[in-house]
Amino acid sequence: MAKKLIIGVAALAATALLAGCSGSAPADDGKVAGEITVLTNRTDIVDTVFKDYAAKFEKAYPGTTVKFEAIADYETDVSTRLSSGSYGDVLLIPNTVTKAQLPQFFEPLGTIDELGKTYRFVTEMAYEDNAYGVAVTGNAQGIVYNKNVWEAAGITELPTTPDDFLADLQLVKDKTDATPYYTNYNDGWPLSQWEGNRAATGDADASISLVESDAPWAKGEYHEITDGLLYDIVANGLSEDDPSTTDWESSKAGIGSGAISSMVLGSWALTQMQDAAVTAGGSADDIGYMAFPRAVDGQTYATIGGDYKNAVSLNSKNKATARAWIDWFAQESGFAGDQGGLSPVVDGPDPDTLTEFTASGVEYLELTPVPTDKATWENDIISESEIDLWGQIYRQKIVDVARGAADGDKASTFEALNTAWAEAKASVEG
């Protein structure tokens, strides 16, 4: 899968160059009117909530019509469609698009400084001082847990170190019937959520440090801490018995009912887990959210960042209306708050779902973007090393080694990762 994804990104880069040679679509007349097509991954609410959004937008901008195209396998399908030139007027920027490719597919929405006066997270999809996307919502990163289970295990304080977390999971195992930690190994993508906690060590420059490091899995480095914790959870028998049978949808019901104790997930998952708790006969208040257990001098940190970014297609023939939709969606729709996310608008309100989280004293950190001259290095090193930091393959291997389903141990696994990363970095540096 990792190989397939990496090849897909390379192919996308090649087709992007071809697309760039063909020139952009004709400019529209600049009026907010007419029809636009919006691509979305929200197949679950496209015929309900999104229809209401469209009606409100069309009322605010008479003469406009918003059509949606919901796509279940969004990343794969839209990444493929980018090379065809047919990808709607507004779309979520696929994760396969590198920053250097942004100008080849999307309209610039303004400079980073200009857009940053209104919106947060604008550097995440920016290239050469231009910003290309506005986040649909923002996320904090941490760990979702069932408070009833932790209380039944006799845990009265949230963990602040990996060892504390392991000890708490052991209490859950010893004193309750719950699965202490659920990896979601089989679906795979939830394992990528571990990558989102980069600022947990209090280092806002973690992404810069990563591309400059020859050994991200050395003792005390972010990946050694987080991947080491994942390894130890599995090696100590604190995860599900058979990772190959895990299922994302049923895991929501599991944590809602208390059959599962905890999962590393972004705050975007909170409303879904709260709904699952209510469906299981409990309360939304049964679901808690804690900072990743790696306090520095007593201070815990949570990485915050944007979710998918809405962008205007370079090929849109109605860019004015497409841009109006993006601004309205971020500022007026209420989508971020409804989903329990951070507002993409500067000084926007925090959601109620994170009230306890912020009251715990956790400090939010937004990662410093990698400088332009090294902006593609992380993608380049990932492609060269085939260590899919934002994918699932390499962490599935960590789980396999930890449970004895693959050769090696933690030390040999991390040594191999360091070697592959260093060799790829040297190749990228040239």
C-alpha positions as CSV (number, residue, x, y, z in Angstrom):
1,M,0.0,0.0,0.0
2,A,2.8,2.4,0.9
3,K,4.5,1.6,-2.3
4,K,1.3,2.2,-4.2
5,L,0.8,5.5,-2.6
6,I,4.3,6.6,-3.2
7,I,4.1,5.7,-6.8
8,G,0.8,7.5,-7.0
9,V,2.3,10.7,-5.6
10,A,5.1,10.4,-8.1
11,A,2.7,10.0,-11.0
12,L,0.7,12.9,-9.7
13,A,3.8,15.0,-9.8
14,A,4.4,14.0,-13.4
15,T,0.9,14.8,-14.5
16,A,1.0,18.0,-12.6
17,L,3.9,19.2,-14.8
18,L,1.8,18.3,-17.8
19,A,-1.2,20.1,-16.4
20,G,1.0,23.1,-15.7
21,C,2.1,23.3,-19.3
22,S,-1.5,23.4,-20.5
23,G,-2.3,26.7,-18.9
24,S,-5.2,27.7,-16.6
25,A,-8.9,27.9,-17.4
26,P,-10.4,31.1,-18.8
27,A,-11.1,33.7,-16.2
28,D,-14.7,34.2,-15.2
29,D,-16.4,37.6,-15.0
30,G,-15.7,38.0,-11.3
31,K,-19.4,38.1,-10.3
32,V,-20.8,35.9,-7.5
33,A,-23.5,34.1,-9.5
34,G,-24.2,30.9,-11.3
35,E,-23.6,27.3,-10.5
36,I,-20.6,25.7,-8.7
37,T,-19.8,22.1,-8.0
38,V,-18.3,21.3,-4.6
39,L,-16.5,18.0,-4.0
40,T,-16.7,16.6,-0.5
41,N,-15.8,13.5,1.5
42,R,-18.8,13.8,3.8
43,T,-21.0,11.2,2.2
44,D,-22.9,10.9,5.5
45,I,-24.3,14.4,5.6
46,V,-24.2,15.6,2.0
47,D,-27.9,15.1,1.5
48,T,-28.9,16.7,4.9
49,V,-26.6,19.1,6.5
50,F,-24.8,20.2,3.3
51,K,-28.1,20.8,1.6
52,D,-29.0,23.2,4.3
53,Y,-25.7,24.9,3.9
54,A,-26.3,25.3,0.2
55,A,-29.8,26.8,0.8
56,K,-28.4,29.4,3.2
57,F,-25.5,30.3,0.8
58,E,-27.9,30.6,-2.1
59,K,-30.1,32.9,0.0
60,A,-27.1,35.0,0.9
61,Y,-26.0,35.2,-2.7
62,P,-29.1,35.2,-4.9
63,G,-28.6,33.8,-8.4
64,T,-26.1,31.1,-7.2
65,T,-26.6,27.4,-7.1
66,V,-24.4,24.9,-5.2
67,K,-24.2,21.3,-6.2
68,F,-22.3,18.7,-4.3
69,E,-20.4,15.6,-5.4
70,A,-19.8,13.3,-2.4
71,I,-16.9,10.8,-2.9
72,A,-16.4,7.9,-0.5
73,D,-12.8,7.1,-1.4
74,Y,-11.9,10.8,-1.6
75,E,-8.2,10.6,-1.5
76,T,-7.8,8.0,-4.2
77,D,-10.5,9.3,-6.5
78,V,-9.8,13.0,-6.4
79,S,-6.0,12.5,-6.6
80,T,-6.6,10.6,-9.8
81,R,-9.0,13.2,-11.1
82,L,-6.5,16.0,-10.6
83,S,-4.6,14.8,-13.7
84,S,-7.8,14.9,-15.8
85,G,-8.5,18.6,-15.1
86,S,-12.1,17.8,-14.0
87,Y,-12.3,18.2,-10.3
88,G,-15.2,20.6,-9.6
89,D,-15.0,24.3,-8.6
90,V,-14.3,23.8,-4.9
91,L,-12.6,20.8,-3.5
92,L,-10.7,19.6,-0.4
93,I,-7.0,19.5,-1.2
94,P,-6.0,15.8,-1.2
95,N,-3.1,14.9,1.0
96,T,-1.2,13.5,-1.9
97,V,-0.7,17.0,-3.3
98,T,2.7,18.4,-2.2
99,K,3.1,22.1,-1.5
100,A,5.1,22.6,-4.7
101,Q,2.2,21.2,-6.7
102,L,-0.4,23.6,-5.3
103,P,0.0,26.3,-8.0
104,Q,-0.5,23.6,-10.7
105,F,-4.0,22.7,-9.5
106,F,-5.4,25.5,-7.4
107,E,-6.0,29.3,-7.4
108,P,-4.0,31.3,-4.9
109,L,-6.4,32.8,-2.3
110,G,-4.0,35.5,-1.2
111,T,-0.6,35.8,0.4
112,I,0.0,34.1,3.7
113,D,-0.1,37.5,5.5
114,E,-3.3,38.5,3.8
115,L,-5.2,35.3,4.4
116,G,-3.7,34.9,7.8
117,K,-5.5,38.1,9.0
118,T,-8.8,36.2,8.7
119,Y,-7.9,32.5,8.9
120,R,-5.8,30.2,11.0
121,F,-3.7,27.3,9.6
122,V,-3.0,29.1,6.3
123,T,0.6,28.1,6.1
124,E,-0.3,24.4,5.9
125,M,-1.3,24.6,2.3
126,A,0.9,27.5,1.1
127,Y,3.8,27.7,-1.3
128,E,6.1,30.6,-2.1
129,D,4.2,33.0,0.1
130,N,0.8,32.2,-1.4
131,A,-2.0,30.4,0.5
132,Y,-4.2,28.0,-1.5
133,G,-6.6,26.6,1.1
134,V,-8.9,27.5,4.0
135,A,-9.4,24.8,6.6
136,V,-12.9,23.4,7.0
137,T,-12.2,23.0,10.7
138,G,-9.3,22.7,13.1
139,N,-8.2,19.9,15.3
140,A,-6.4,19.4,18.5
141,Q,-4.5,16.2,18.9
142,G,-4.6,13.8,21.9
143,I,-6.2,10.6,23.1
144,V,-9.9,9.8,23.3
145,Y,-10.9,7.7,26.3
146,N,-14.0,6.4,28.1
147,K,-14.1,8.2,31.5
148,N,-16.2,5.5,33.1
149,V,-13.7,2.8,32.3
150,W,-10.8,4.8,33.7
151,E,-12.8,5.6,36.8
152,A,-13.6,1.9,37.3
153,A,-9.9,1.2,37.0
154,G,-9.2,3.5,39.9
155,I,-7.4,6.1,37.8
156,T,-7.8,9.6,39.3
157,E,-5.2,11.6,37.5
158,L,-4.5,11.8,33.8
159,P,-1.0,10.5,32.7
160,T,1.8,12.9,31.9
161,T,4.4,10.4,30.8
162,P,4.4,7.3,28.5
163,D,5.2,5.2,31.6
164,D,2.2,6.6,33.4
165,F,0.0,5.9,30.4
166,L,1.3,2.3,30.3
167,A,0.6,1.9,34.0
168,D,-2.9,3.2,33.6
169,L,-3.6,0.8,30.7
170,Q,-2.4,-2.0,32.9
171,L,-4.9,-0.9,35.6
172,V,-7.7,-0.9,33.0
173,K,-6.6,-4.4,32.0
174,D,-6.5,-5.7,35.5
175,K,-9.6,-4.1,36.9
176,T,-12.1,-3.9,34.0
177,D,-13.2,-6.0,31.0
178,A,-12.3,-3.2,28.6
179,T,-9.6,-3.5,25.9
180,P,-7.1,-0.9,27.3
181,Y,-6.0,0.4,23.9
182,Y,-7.4,-0.2,20.4
183,T,-5.0,0.2,17.5
184,N,-7.4,0.0,14.6
185,Y,-4.6,-1.9,12.9
186,N,-6.8,-3.5,10.2
187,D,-8.3,-0.3,8.9
188,G,-4.9,1.2,9.1
189,W,-5.5,4.9,8.7
190,P,-6.2,5.5,12.4
191,L,-2.5,4.6,13.0
192,S,-1.6,7.8,11.1
193,Q,-3.1,9.7,14.0
194,W,0.0,9.1,16.0
195,E,1.9,11.4,13.6
196,G,-0.4,14.3,14.5
197,N,1.1,14.8,18.0
198,R,4.4,16.3,16.9
199,A,4.2,19.3,19.2
200,A,3.5,17.0,22.3
201,T,7.1,17.5,23.3
202,G,6.6,21.2,23.4
203,D,8.6,21.8,20.2
204,A,6.7,23.9,17.7
205,D,9.6,23.4,15.3
206,A,9.3,19.7,15.3
207,S,8.6,19.4,11.6
208,I,11.7,21.4,10.8
209,S,13.8,19.3,13.2
210,L,12.4,16.2,11.5
211,V,13.7,17.0,8.0
212,E,17.1,18.1,9.5
213,S,17.5,14.9,11.5
214,D,19.4,11.8,10.6
215,A,17.9,9.7,13.4
216,P,14.2,10.6,14.2
217,W,14.0,7.3,16.1
218,A,17.0,8.0,18.4
219,K,16.4,8.1,22.2
220,G,14.3,11.1,23.2
221,E,13.2,12.1,19.7
222,Y,9.5,12.5,18.9
223,H,9.2,9.4,16.9
224,E,11.1,7.3,19.4
225,I,8.7,8.5,22.1
226,T,5.4,8.0,20.3
227,D,6.3,4.9,18.2
228,G,8.0,3.5,21.3
229,L,4.8,3.9,23.3
230,L,2.8,2.2,20.6
231,Y,5.3,-0.6,20.6
232,D,5.2,-1.0,24.4
233,I,1.4,-1.0,24.5
234,V,1.2,-3.9,22.1
235,A,4.3,-5.8,23.5
236,N,2.8,-5.6,27.0
237,G,-0.5,-7.1,25.8
238,L,-2.5,-3.9,26.4
239,S,-4.2,-3.8,23.0
240,E,-6.8,-5.9,21.3
241,D,-6.0,-9.7,21.1
242,D,-6.1,-9.9,17.2
243,P,-5.2,-6.6,15.4
244,S,-6.1,-8.1,12.0
245,T,-9.8,-8.2,13.0
246,T,-10.1,-4.6,14.2
247,D,-12.9,-2.4,12.6
248,W,-13.1,1.3,12.7
249,E,-16.9,1.6,12.7
250,S,-17.4,-0.9,15.6
251,S,-14.5,0.7,17.5
252,K,-16.7,3.8,17.9
253,A,-19.4,1.7,19.5
254,G,-16.7,0.0,21.6
255,I,-15.4,3.2,23.1
256,G,-18.9,4.5,23.5
257,S,-20.1,1.5,25.5
258,G,-16.8,1.1,27.5
259,A,-15.7,-2.1,25.8
260,I,-12.6,-0.1,24.6
261,S,-10.7,2.2,26.9
262,S,-8.7,4.6,24.7
263,M,-7.5,5.5,21.2
264,V,-5.1,8.1,19.8
265,L,-7.3,10.3,17.6
266,G,-7.7,13.9,16.7
267,S,-10.4,16.0,18.3
268,W,-12.5,15.6,15.2
269,A,-13.5,12.1,16.5
270,L,-15.0,13.4,19.8
271,T,-18.5,14.1,18.5
272,Q,-18.6,10.7,16.8
273,M,-17.5,8.9,20.0
274,Q,-20.0,11.0,22.1
275,D,-22.8,10.0,19.7
276,A,-21.7,6.4,20.1
277,A,-21.8,6.7,23.9
278,V,-25.4,8.0,23.7
279,T,-26.4,5.2,21.3
280,A,-24.9,2.7,23.8
281,G,-27.3,4.1,26.5
282,G,-24.8,6.3,28.1
283,S,-24.0,10.0,28.0
284,A,-21.8,12.2,25.8
285,D,-20.1,13.1,29.0
286,D,-18.7,9.6,29.2
287,I,-16.1,10.5,26.6
288,G,-13.0,12.4,27.6
289,Y,-10.0,13.8,25.8
290,M,-6.5,13.9,27.2
291,A,-3.2,15.4,26.1
292,F,-0.6,13.0,24.7
293,P,1.3,11.9,27.8
294,R,4.6,13.7,27.4
295,A,4.7,16.6,29.7
296,V,7.7,18.9,29.7
297,D,8.4,20.5,33.2
298,G,4.8,19.6,34.1
299,Q,3.3,21.2,31.0
300,T,1.4,19.2,28.5
301,Y,1.0,20.3,24.9
302,A,-1.4,19.6,22.1
303,T,-0.7,20.1,18.4
304,I,-3.4,22.0,16.7
305,G,-3.8,22.3,13.0
306,G,-6.2,22.5,10.1
307,D,-8.2,19.6,8.8
308,Y,-8.9,19.4,5.0
309,K,-8.6,22.7,3.2
310,N,-11.2,24.0,0.8
311,A,-9.6,25.3,-2.4
312,V,-10.6,26.8,-5.7
313,S,-9.9,24.7,-8.8
314,L,-7.5,26.3,-11.2
315,N,-9.9,25.1,-14.0
316,S,-13.1,26.5,-12.4
317,K,-15.0,28.8,-14.7
318,N,-16.8,30.4,-11.8
319,K,-14.0,31.3,-9.4
320,A,-15.7,34.2,-7.8
321,T,-18.6,32.1,-6.6
322,A,-16.2,29.3,-5.6
323,R,-14.2,31.7,-3.5
324,A,-17.4,33.2,-2.0
325,W,-18.4,29.6,-1.0
326,I,-15.1,29.0,0.7
327,D,-15.3,32.2,2.8
328,W,-19.0,31.6,3.7
329,F,-18.4,28.0,4.6
330,A,-15.6,29.0,7.0
331,Q,-17.2,32.0,8.5
332,E,-21.0,31.4,8.4
333,S,-21.9,27.8,8.0
334,G,-21.0,26.7,11.6
335,F,-19.5,23.5,10.2
336,A,-16.4,23.6,12.5
337,G,-18.4,24.1,15.6
338,D,-21.0,21.5,14.7
339,Q,-18.2,19.0,14.2
340,G,-16.6,19.8,17.5
341,G,-13.6,21.4,15.8
342,L,-11.6,24.5,16.3
343,S,-12.8,27.5,14.2
344,P,-10.6,28.1,11.1
345,V,-11.3,31.8,11.7
346,V,-8.8,33.9,13.7
347,D,-10.2,34.4,17.3
348,G,-13.1,32.0,16.5
349,P,-14.7,30.2,19.3
350,D,-13.5,26.9,20.8
351,P,-16.0,24.1,20.7
352,D,-17.8,22.9,23.8
353,T,-16.3,19.4,23.2
354,L,-12.8,20.7,24.2
355,T,-13.9,22.7,27.3
356,E,-12.6,20.0,29.8
357,F,-9.5,19.5,27.6
358,T,-8.5,23.1,27.7
359,A,-9.4,23.4,31.4
360,S,-6.8,20.6,32.1
361,G,-4.1,23.2,31.4
362,V,-2.9,21.8,28.1
363,E,-1.2,24.3,25.9
364,Y,-2.0,24.5,22.2
365,L,0.9,24.6,19.8
366,E,0.7,25.2,16.0
367,L,3.7,23.8,14.2
368,T,6.1,26.2,12.5
369,P,6.1,25.5,8.8
370,V,9.3,24.2,7.2
371,P,11.2,27.0,5.3
372,T,10.5,27.2,1.6
373,D,13.9,25.9,0.6
374,K,13.2,22.6,2.4
375,A,9.4,22.6,2.0
376,T,9.3,19.4,0.0
377,W,11.9,17.5,2.0
378,E,9.5,15.6,4.2
379,N,7.6,14.3,1.2
380,D,10.8,13.6,-0.7
381,I,12.3,11.7,2.2
382,I,9.1,9.7,2.8
383,S,9.0,8.8,-0.9
384,E,12.7,7.8,-1.0
385,S,12.7,5.9,2.3
386,E,9.1,4.4,1.9
387,I,8.5,5.3,5.6
388,D,4.9,6.5,5.3
389,L,4.7,8.8,8.3
390,W,1.2,9.9,7.4
391,G,0.2,6.4,6.3
392,Q,-0.1,3.1,8.1
393,I,2.3,0.6,6.7
394,Y,5.4,1.3,8.9
395,R,3.3,1.5,12.1
396,Q,1.5,-1.7,11.2
397,K,5.0,-3.3,11.0
398,I,5.8,-1.8,14.5
399,V,2.7,-3.5,15.8
400,D,3.6,-6.8,14.1
401,V,7.1,-6.8,15.6
402,A,5.7,-5.9,19.0
403,R,3.2,-8.8,18.9
404,G,5.7,-11.3,17.6
405,A,4.2,-11.5,14.2
406,A,7.3,-10.2,12.5
407,D,11.0,-10.6,13.2
408,G,13.0,-8.1,15.2
409,D,12.5,-6.0,18.4
410,K,12.1,-2.4,19.2
411,A,15.8,-1.5,19.0
412,S,16.3,-3.3,15.6
413,T,13.1,-1.8,14.2
414,F,14.1,1.8,15.2
415,E,17.7,1.3,14.0
416,A,16.4,0.2,10.6
417,L,14.1,3.2,10.4
418,N,16.9,5.6,11.3
419,T,19.1,4.0,8.6
420,A,16.5,4.3,5.9
421,W,15.6,7.8,6.9
422,A,19.3,9.0,6.9
423,E,20.0,7.4,3.5
424,A,16.9,9.0,2.0
425,K,17.7,12.4,3.5
426,A,21.2,12.2,2.1
427,S,19.8,11.4,-1.3
428,V,17.3,14.4,-1.1
429,E,20.1,16.7,0.0
430,G,22.1,15.7,-3.0
